[in-house]
């Protein structure tokens, strides 16, 4: 029983001695630079996390825009290929009064004279 009380006294005295020495005013003022350094590191760590999250959101947005542009490109390309077919060009030219020629083209031959 006496050993238990002695153990408890030693434990309490150790904790009070440790607590009073840890939070002693001179110790705190001596280590204020370290505390400020740790606080600055915490702020930088939090800011880095926010910046990383923003970068990931930007990457995802850009990837979505690339996919949308790719689908738009494929759609426009297929429309252009469809409109460039001969029968579609003829349909587009009819309101302008243009028609396919019914006669074959006339070839003009040039006469060259050889001067020697």
N, CA, C and O atoms as a DFTB+ gen file, in Angstrom:
464 C
 N C O
     1  1       0.821      -1.178       0.000
     2  2       0.000       0.000       0.000
     3  2       0.874       1.253       0.000
     4  3       0.619       2.216      -0.724
     5  1       1.904       1.209       0.831
     6  2       2.799       2.354       0.905
     7  2       3.557       2.528      -0.412
     8  3       3.858       3.652      -0.814
     9  1       3.862       1.427      -1.076
    10  2       4.558       1.499      -2.364
    11  2       3.672       2.172      -3.411
    12  3       4.154       2.939      -4.245
    13  1       2.383       1.881      -3.359
    14  2       1.443       2.498      -4.309
    15  2       1.382       3.997      -4.096
    16  3       1.410       4.755      -5.065
    17  1       1.300       4.438      -2.872
    18  2       1.237       5.867      -2.574
    19  2       2.534       6.559      -3.003
    20  3       2.514       7.662      -3.547
    21  1       3.661       5.889      -2.747
    22  2       4.948       6.452      -3.138
    23  2       5.006       6.595      -4.664
    24  3       5.503       7.599      -5.174
    25  1       4.494       5.577      -5.401
    26  2       4.478       5.605      -6.868
    27  2       3.601       6.752      -7.364
    28  3       3.976       7.470      -8.292
    29  1       2.446       6.922      -6.751
    30  2       1.525       7.990      -7.149
    31  2       2.156       9.351      -6.882
    32  3       2.035      10.257      -7.706
    33  1       2.840       9.511      -5.720
    34  2       3.503      10.778      -5.408
    35  2       4.594      11.085      -6.429
    36  3       4.708      12.209      -6.917
    37  1       5.386      10.076      -6.739
    38  2       6.462      10.272      -7.723
    39  2       5.892      10.632      -9.095
    40  3       6.429      11.493      -9.791
    41  1       4.816       9.977      -9.473
    42  2       4.179      10.239     -10.769
    43  2       3.624      11.655     -10.801
    44  3       3.823      12.368     -11.785
    45  1       2.930      12.080      -9.745
    46  2       2.356      13.421      -9.679
    47  2       3.441      14.486      -9.673
    48  3       3.322      15.509     -10.347
    49  1       4.490      14.244      -8.916
    50  2       5.560      15.241      -8.860
    51  2       6.269      15.341     -10.209
    52  3       6.700      16.420     -10.613
    53  1       6.385      14.212     -10.898
    54  2       7.010      14.234     -12.222
    55  2       6.165      15.032     -13.208
    56  3       6.693      15.837     -13.976
    57  1       4.843      14.806     -13.186
    58  2       3.959      15.511     -14.104
    59  2       3.893      16.998     -13.793
    60  3       3.929      17.814     -14.714
    61  1       3.799      17.367     -12.543
    62  2       3.755      18.786     -12.207
    63  2       5.087      19.442     -12.519
    64  3       5.126      20.573     -13.003
    65  1       6.164      18.751     -12.250
    66  2       7.478      19.304     -12.571
    67  2       7.648      19.454     -14.069
    68  3       8.188      20.455     -14.541
    69  1       7.191      18.469     -14.815
    70  2       7.289      18.511     -16.270
    71  2       6.367      19.580     -16.833
    72  3       6.752      20.313     -17.743
    73  1       5.149      19.675     -16.298
    74  2       4.193      20.665     -16.775
    75  2       4.645      22.077     -16.479
    76  3       4.495      22.964     -17.321
    77  1       5.186      22.300     -15.318
    78  2       5.607      23.653     -14.988
    79  2       6.843      24.048     -15.783
    80  3       7.014      25.214     -16.138
    81  1       7.690      23.092     -16.056
    82  2       8.891      23.447     -16.817
    83  2       8.584      23.579     -18.298
    84  3       9.241      24.351     -18.998
    85  1       7.598      22.841     -18.786
    86  2       7.271      22.918     -20.214
    87  2       6.665      24.261     -20.574
    88  3       7.024      24.858     -21.589
    89  1       5.770      24.725     -19.767
    90  2       5.071      25.957     -20.097
    91  2       5.616      27.137     -19.294
    92  3       4.884      28.071     -18.967
    93  1       6.829      27.083     -19.002
    94  2       7.503      28.162     -18.310
    95  2       7.670      29.320     -19.277
    96  3       7.964      29.092     -20.451
    97  1       7.495      30.545     -18.829
    98  2       7.495      31.731     -19.684
    99  2       8.787      31.876     -20.482
   100  3       8.752      32.187     -21.673
   101  1       9.902      31.655     -19.843
   102  2      11.184      31.793     -20.542
   103  2      11.340      30.758     -21.650
   104  3      11.899      31.042     -22.710
   105  1      10.834      29.551     -21.386
   106  2      10.928      28.501     -22.410
   107  2      10.075      28.859     -23.619
   108  3      10.482      28.657     -24.763
   109  1       8.894      29.388     -23.354
   110  2       7.999      29.777     -24.458
   111  2       8.625      30.907     -25.258
   112  3       8.649      30.853     -26.488
   113  1       9.125      31.920     -24.587
   114  2       9.735      33.037     -25.328
   115  2      10.998      32.601     -26.051
   116  3      11.324      33.138     -27.110
   117  1      11.695      31.653     -25.500
   118  2      12.906      31.143     -26.151
   119  2      12.560      30.402     -27.446
   120  3      13.313      30.463     -28.418
   121  1      11.443      29.718     -27.458
   122  2      11.064      28.888     -28.615
   123  2       9.977      29.524     -29.474
   124  3       9.370      28.828     -30.288
   125  1       9.712      30.808     -29.327
   126  2       8.656      31.458     -30.116
   127  2       8.952      31.390     -31.604
   128  3       8.029      31.278     -32.410
   129  1      10.214      31.456     -31.979
   130  2      10.574      31.342     -33.395
   131  2      10.190      29.996     -33.982
   132  3       9.704      29.912     -35.110
   133  1      10.413      28.944     -33.205
   134  2      10.038      27.612     -33.657
   135  2       8.528      27.493     -33.813
   136  3       8.047      26.918     -34.789
   137  1       7.774      28.039     -32.849
   138  2       6.311      27.994     -32.936
   139  2       5.816      28.743     -34.173
   140  3       4.907      28.282     -34.863
   141  1       6.414      29.888     -34.444
   142  2       6.027      30.642     -35.645
   143  2       6.388      29.874     -36.913
   144  3       5.634      29.887     -37.885
   145  1       7.531      29.210     -36.904
   146  2       7.935      28.400     -38.053
   147  2       6.948      27.263     -38.300
   148  3       6.559      27.012     -39.440
   149  1       6.545      26.579     -37.233
   150  2       5.567      25.485     -37.363
   151  2       4.230      26.029     -37.851
   152  3       3.574      25.394     -38.677
   153  1       3.818      27.185     -37.359
   154  2       2.554      27.785     -37.807
   155  2       2.634      28.156     -39.284
   156  3       1.675      27.955     -40.029
   157  1       3.788      28.704     -39.713
   158  2       3.963      29.053     -41.131
   159  2       3.930      27.804     -42.001
   160  3       3.338      27.810     -43.080
   161  1       4.564      26.736     -41.533
   162  2       4.513      25.472     -42.279
   163  2       3.085      24.953     -42.402
   164  3       2.703      24.437     -43.453
   165  1       2.295      25.083     -41.345
   166  2       0.896      24.642     -41.388
   167  2       0.110      25.452     -42.417
   168  3      -0.695      24.899     -43.167
   169  1       0.345      26.762     -42.447
   170  2      -0.357      27.610     -43.421
   171  2       0.048      27.230     -44.840
   172  3      -0.804      27.135     -45.723
   173  1       1.345      27.012     -45.064
   174  2       1.822      26.620     -46.401
   175  2       1.249      25.267     -46.792
   176  3       0.878      25.065     -47.949
   177  1       1.171      24.346     -45.852
   178  2       0.621      23.020     -46.122
   179  2      -0.848      23.102     -46.530
   180  3      -1.272      22.443     -47.479
   181  1      -1.610      23.903     -45.818
   182  2      -3.032      24.075     -46.141
   183  2      -3.194      24.758     -47.491
   184  3      -4.031      24.350     -48.296
   185  1      -2.400      25.794     -47.746
   186  2      -2.482      26.496     -49.029
   187  2      -2.103      25.568     -50.181
   188  3      -2.714      25.620     -51.249
   189  1      -1.112      24.734     -49.970
   190  2      -0.704      23.789     -51.014
   191  2      -1.825      22.800     -51.313
   192  3      -2.052      22.452     -52.472
   193  1      -2.520      22.349     -50.284
   194  2      -3.652      21.437     -50.494
   195  2      -4.757      22.092     -51.299
   196  3      -5.330      21.469     -52.193
   197  1      -5.062      23.354     -50.987
   198  2      -6.102      24.070     -51.740
   199  2      -5.684      24.285     -53.194
   200  3      -6.497      24.149     -54.109
   201  1      -4.412      24.622     -53.395
   202  2      -3.924      24.826     -54.762
   203  2      -3.967      23.524     -55.558
   204  3      -4.316      23.532     -56.739
   205  1      -3.619      22.416     -54.926
   206  2      -3.672      21.117     -55.604
   207  2      -5.111      20.767     -55.985
   208  3      -5.355      20.266     -57.082
   209  1      -6.055      21.025     -55.097
   210  2      -7.464      20.764     -55.402
   211  2      -7.938      21.610     -56.577
   212  3      -8.653      21.123     -57.453
   213  1      -7.535      22.882     -56.590
   214  2      -7.934      23.766     -57.688
   215  2      -7.327      23.293     -59.003
   216  3      -7.991      23.321     -60.039
   217  1      -6.073      22.859     -58.966
   218  2      -5.413      22.367     -60.170
   219  2      -6.110      21.120     -60.699
   220  3      -6.287      20.976     -61.908
   221  1      -6.500      20.235     -59.819
   222  2      -7.204      19.018     -60.238
   223  2      -8.551      19.369     -60.859
   224  3      -8.951      18.777     -61.862
   225  1      -9.257      20.344     -60.255
   226  2     -10.541      20.773     -60.847
   227  2     -10.320      21.372     -62.234
   228  3     -11.094      21.107     -63.153
   229  1      -9.267      22.180     -62.391
   230  2      -8.967      22.768     -63.701
   231  2      -8.624      21.696     -64.731
   232  3      -9.044      21.782     -65.885
   233  1      -7.865      20.694     -64.318
   234  2      -7.506      19.599     -65.232
   235  2      -8.756      18.845     -65.662
   236  3      -8.907      18.515     -66.839
   237  1      -9.648      18.571     -64.726
   238  2     -10.890      17.861     -65.071
   239  2     -11.762      18.691     -66.006
   240  3     -12.360      18.153     -66.938
   241  1     -11.839      20.000     -65.762
   242  2     -12.621      20.875     -66.634
   243  2     -12.027      20.903     -68.041
   244  3     -12.754      20.840     -69.033
   245  1     -10.708      20.997     -68.116
   246  2     -10.047      21.022     -69.417
   247  2     -10.246      19.700     -70.153
   248  3     -10.481      19.695     -71.361
   249  1     -10.155      18.596     -69.449
   250  2     -10.374      17.288     -70.077
   251  2     -11.797      17.174     -70.612
   252  3     -12.016      16.616     -71.688
   253  1     -12.763      17.701     -69.864
   254  2     -14.157      17.675     -70.327
   255  2     -14.314      18.543     -71.576
   256  3     -15.001      18.158     -72.522
   257  1     -13.672      19.720     -71.574
   258  2     -13.744      20.598     -72.747
   259  2     -13.091      19.946     -73.960
   260  3     -13.586      20.089     -75.078
   261  1     -11.988      19.234     -73.755
   262  2     -11.324      18.544     -74.864
   263  2     -12.242      17.479     -75.447
   264  3     -12.343      17.341     -76.666
   265  1     -12.906      16.731     -74.585
   266  2     -13.840      15.709     -75.064
   267  2     -14.979      16.346     -75.859
   268  3     -15.354      15.841     -76.917
   269  1     -15.531      17.455     -75.353
   270  2     -16.605      18.143     -76.063
   271  2     -16.129      18.633     -77.429
   272  3     -16.839      18.495     -78.425
   273  1     -14.924      19.208     -77.470
   274  2     -14.384      19.701     -78.742
   275  2     -14.135      18.554     -79.713
   276  3     -14.346      18.695     -80.917
   277  1     -13.685      17.420     -79.186
   278  2     -13.436      16.265     -80.057
   279  2     -14.743      15.787     -80.694
   280  3     -14.781      15.485     -81.887
   281  1     -15.807      15.719     -79.900
   282  2     -17.095      15.296     -80.451
   283  2     -17.624      16.332     -81.455
   284  3     -18.190      15.964     -82.485
   285  1     -17.442      17.613     -81.157
   286  2     -17.878      18.658     -82.083
   287  2     -17.097      18.581     -83.394
   288  3     -17.668      18.752     -84.472
   289  1     -15.784      18.324     -83.301
   290  2     -14.956      18.189     -84.500
   291  2     -15.436      17.022     -85.357
   292  3     -15.561      17.146     -86.575
   293  1     -15.700      15.897     -84.717
   294  2     -16.154      14.726     -85.487
   295  2     -17.502      14.994     -86.145
   296  3     -17.733      14.565     -87.276
   297  1     -18.395      15.698     -85.454
   298  2     -19.702      16.019     -86.027
   299  2     -19.558      16.946     -87.226
   300  3     -20.156      16.712     -88.276
   301  1     -18.756      18.007     -87.065
   302  2     -18.566      18.950     -88.174
   303  2     -17.861      18.301     -89.353
   304  3     -18.176      18.601     -90.505
   305  1     -16.921      17.424     -89.082
   306  2     -16.207      16.735     -90.155
   307  2     -17.159      15.847     -90.949
   308  3     -17.102      15.823     -92.179
   309  1     -18.029      15.122     -90.261
   310  2     -18.967      14.257     -90.980
   311  2     -19.976      15.090     -91.775
   312  3     -20.366      14.705     -92.878
   313  1     -20.405      16.244     -91.213
   314  2     -21.310      17.120     -91.966
   315  2     -20.626      17.675     -93.212
   316  3     -21.234      17.753     -94.280
   317  1     -19.360      18.059     -93.071
   318  2     -18.633      18.606     -94.217
   319  2     -18.426      17.553     -95.295
   320  3     -18.560      17.849     -96.482
   321  1     -18.108      16.349     -94.904
   322  2     -17.945      15.269     -95.885
   323  2     -19.268      15.008     -96.591
   324  3     -19.290      14.759     -97.796
   325  1     -20.371      15.064     -95.850
   326  2     -21.688      14.850     -96.458
   327  2     -22.014      15.975     -97.439
   328  3     -22.535      15.713     -98.523
   329  1     -21.715      17.229     -97.073
   330  2     -22.046      18.362     -97.938
   331  2     -21.142      18.454     -99.160
   332  3     -21.496      19.115    -100.136
   333  1     -19.991      17.808     -99.127
   334  2     -19.067      17.868    -100.264
   335  2     -19.363      16.803    -101.318
   336  3     -18.707      16.762    -102.359
   337  1     -20.326      15.961    -101.061
   338  2     -20.699      14.978    -102.080
   339  2     -21.301      15.698    -103.277
   340  3     -21.885      16.772    -103.135
   341  1     -21.158      15.108    -104.445
   342  2     -21.571      15.773    -105.688
   343  2     -23.061      16.102    -105.702
   344  3     -23.435      17.209    -106.087
   345  1     -23.908      15.181    -105.298
   346  2     -25.339      15.453    -105.348
   347  2     -25.746      16.559    -104.363
   348  3     -26.680      17.310    -104.642
   349  1     -25.066      16.668    -103.225
   350  2     -25.364      17.746    -102.288
   351  2     -24.900      19.099    -102.826
   352  3     -25.546      20.119    -102.586
   353  1     -23.777      19.110    -103.557
   354  2     -23.297      20.352    -104.159
   355  2     -24.271      20.806    -105.247
   356  3     -24.545      21.998    -105.383
   357  1     -24.782      19.868    -106.004
   358  2     -25.760      20.209    -107.048
   359  2     -27.027      20.766    -106.419
   360  3     -27.579      21.742    -106.928
   361  1     -27.504      20.182    -105.335
   362  2     -28.694      20.688    -104.655
   363  2     -28.464      22.103    -104.121
   364  3     -29.378      22.928    -104.139
   365  1     -27.269      22.381    -103.655
   366  2     -26.954      23.711    -103.144
   367  2     -26.804      24.742    -104.246
   368  3     -27.032      25.929    -104.012
   369  1     -26.427      24.316    -105.443
   370  2     -26.214      25.247    -106.552
   371  2     -27.504      25.548    -107.309
   372  3     -27.567      26.558    -108.009
   373  1     -28.522      24.720    -107.195
   374  2     -29.783      24.932    -107.926
   375  2     -30.440      26.270    -107.576
   376  3     -30.902      26.939    -108.501
   377  1     -30.519      26.713    -106.326
   378  2     -31.149      28.009    -106.056
   379  2     -30.378      29.179    -106.676
   380  3     -30.946      30.251    -106.885
   381  1     -29.114      28.986    -106.966
   382  2     -28.326      30.038    -107.600
   383  2     -28.476      30.040    -109.119
   384  3     -27.961      30.933    -109.791
   385  1     -29.168      29.060    -109.655
   386  2     -29.384      28.979    -111.092
   387  2     -28.284      28.215    -111.810
   388  3     -28.204      28.260    -113.038
   389  1     -27.470      27.543    -111.098
   390  2     -26.392      26.764    -111.704
   391  2     -26.861      25.336    -111.914
   392  3     -27.548      24.759    -111.071
   393  1     -26.470      24.769    -113.069
   394  2     -26.848      23.402    -113.392
   395  2     -25.634      22.655    -113.906
   396  3     -24.631      23.253    -114.294
   397  1     -25.744      21.347    -113.903
   398  2     -24.675      20.541    -114.479
   399  2     -24.729      20.682    -115.999
   400  3     -25.812      20.693    -116.583
   401  1     -23.589      20.788    -116.630
   402  2     -23.603      20.910    -118.095
   403  2     -24.041      19.591    -118.734
   404  3     -23.696      18.504    -118.271
   405  1     -24.815      19.727    -119.817
   406  2     -25.268      18.524    -120.525
   407  2     -24.346      18.192    -121.688
   408  3     -24.332      17.056    -122.162
   409  1     -23.581      19.165    -122.151
   410  2     -22.654      18.926    -123.260
   411  2     -21.254      18.702    -122.691
   412  3     -20.894      19.230    -121.638
   413  1     -20.491      17.917    -123.408
   414  2     -19.117      17.720    -122.955
   415  2     -18.310      19.000    -123.137
   416  3     -18.666      19.835    -123.969
   417  1     -17.265      19.167    -122.400
   418  2     -16.469      20.389    -122.512
   419  2     -15.759      20.481    -123.862
   420  3     -15.436      19.471    -124.488
   421  1     -15.529      21.719    -124.287
   422  2     -14.825      21.959    -125.556
   423  2     -13.363      22.224    -125.215
   424  3     -13.047      23.048    -124.357
   425  1     -12.500      21.521    -125.892
   426  2     -11.070      21.698    -125.669
   427  2     -10.523      22.682    -126.683
   428  3     -10.797      22.575    -127.878
   429  1      -9.766      23.619    -126.212
   430  2      -9.146      24.610    -127.080
   431  2      -7.669      24.265    -127.177
   432  3      -6.963      24.141    -126.176
   433  1      -7.233      24.115    -128.415
   434  2      -5.838      23.800    -128.630
   435  2      -5.132      25.041    -129.090
   436  3      -5.613      25.766    -129.961
   437  1      -4.027      25.271    -128.516
   438  2      -3.277      26.459    -128.930
   439  2      -2.268      26.067    -130.011
   440  3      -1.676      24.988    -129.985
   441  1      -2.103      26.973    -130.944
   442  2      -1.127      26.712    -132.029
   443  2       0.150      27.444    -131.654
   444  3       0.165      28.661    -131.468
   445  1       1.167      26.707    -131.554
   446  2       2.438      27.324    -131.253
   447  2       3.315      27.325    -132.485
   448  3       3.378      26.344    -133.226
   449  1       3.968      28.406    -132.684
   450  2       4.874      28.476    -133.831
   451  2       6.294      28.382    -133.324
   452  3       6.689      29.063    -132.377
   453  1       7.024      27.550    -133.956
   454  2       8.405      27.387    -133.556
   455  2       9.274      28.290    -134.421
   456  3       9.360      28.110    -135.636
   457  1       9.898      29.235    -133.798
   458  2      10.813      30.132    -134.506
   459  2      12.232      29.657    -134.255
   460  3      12.698      29.564    -133.119
   461  1      12.900      29.360    -135.360
   462  2      14.285      28.934    -135.270
   463  2      15.144      29.747    -136.139
   464  3      16.354      29.527    -136.191
